Amino acid sequence: EQAIALLKLLNLGEKSREEGRSMSADAFLEKVRARHASRRGETMALPRK
């Protein structure tokens, strides 16, 4: 089941890239963190550079 799920995710990723809908890993992680924080009702501090 996990292998099938992984193949489906890889296929979705490939389709997204073909359609020009892609983002960097950092942008993706930032989006996930923001969504997680908003679901917990927290504000998220911006990362320091």
C-alpha positions in Angstrom: 0.0 0.0 0.0 2.8 2.4 0.8 4.6 1.7 -2.4 1.4 2.4 -4.4 0.9 5.7 -2.4 4.5 6.7 -3.2 4.1 6.0 -6.9 0.9 8.1 -6.9 2.6 11.0 -5.2 5.5 10.8 -7.6 3.1 10.8 -10.5 1.3 13.9 -9.1 4.6 15.6 -8.7 5.6 14.9 -12.3 2.3 16.2 -13.6 2.6 19.4 -11.5 6.1 20.0 -12.9 4.8 19.5 -16.4 2.1 22.1 -15.8 4.6 24.5 -14.3 3.1 24.2 -10.8 6.2 23.5 -8.7 8.0 25.1 -5.8 11.3 24.7 -3.9 11.6 22.3 -1.0 12.0 25.3 1.3 8.9 27.0 0.0 6.9 23.7 0.4 8.1 23.2 4.0 7.3 26.8 4.9 3.8 26.3 3.5 3.3 23.1 5.5 4.6 24.8 8.7 2.3 27.7 8.2 -0.7 25.5 7.7 0.2 23.4 10.7 0.5 26.5 12.9 -2.8 27.9 11.6 -4.6 24.7 12.4 -3.3 24.9 16.0 -4.3 28.6 16.2 -0.7 29.8 16.5 1.2 32.5 14.7 4.4 31.5 13.1 7.6 33.3 13.5 9.6 34.0 10.3 12.8 32.0 10.1 16.0 34.0 10.7 18.4 34.3 7.8 
